């Protein structure tokens, strides 16, 4: 009788443990999938913002070059033509 009760208790404990582990595994997989998705979203956002920043820098360089070219005197003054 003792062995039957011990077997039944062990079987029940194993069944409960297996159910708990399976549930926690599903939860861990879901959590991991959520984290992977979140990381991908952050990477996309960072890439978009990096591209915007690079565009901003490029535009600023062009404007700075335009201002520099406008403020510098010409290297060779135009020659006057005799009429």
WOKA-V869759 format. One record per residue. N is the residue number from 0. RES is the residue in one small letter. D_LAST is the distance of its C-alpha to the last C-alpha in Angstrom with 1 decimal. Layout:
n=[N N]
res=[RES RES]
d_last=[D_LAST D_LAST]
This chain:
n=[0 1 2 3 4 5 6 7 8 9 10 11 12 13 14 15 16 17 18 19 20 21 22 23 24 25 26 27 28 29 30 31 32 33 34 35 36 37 38 39 40 41 42 43 44 45 46 47 48 49 50 51 52 53 54 55 56 57 58 59 60 61 62 63 64 65 66 67 68 69 70 71 72 73 74 75 76 77 78 79 80 81 82]
res=[x x x x x x x x x x x x x x x x x x x x x x x x x x x x x x x x x x x x x x x x x x x x x x x x x x x x x x x x x x x x x x x x x x x x x x x x x x x x x x x x x x x]
d_last=[130.2 128.1 126.2 125.4 124.1 122.1 120.6 119.8 118.2 116.2 115.1 114.1 112.2 110.4 109.6 108.2 106.2 104.8 103.8 102.2 100.3 99.0 97.9 96.1 94.5 93.1 91.8 90.2 88.5 87.3 86.0 84.3 82.6 81.4 80.0 78.2 76.7 75.6 74.0 72.0 70.8 69.7 67.9 66.1 65.1 63.9 61.8 60.2 59.5 58.2 55.8 54.6 54.2 52.1 49.9 49.5 48.6 46.0 44.4 44.3 42.7 39.9 39.3 39.4 36.8 34.5 34.9 34.3 31.1 29.8 30.8 29.4 25.9 23.7 24.4 20.9 18.2 15.1 12.4 9.2 6.2 3.7 0.0]
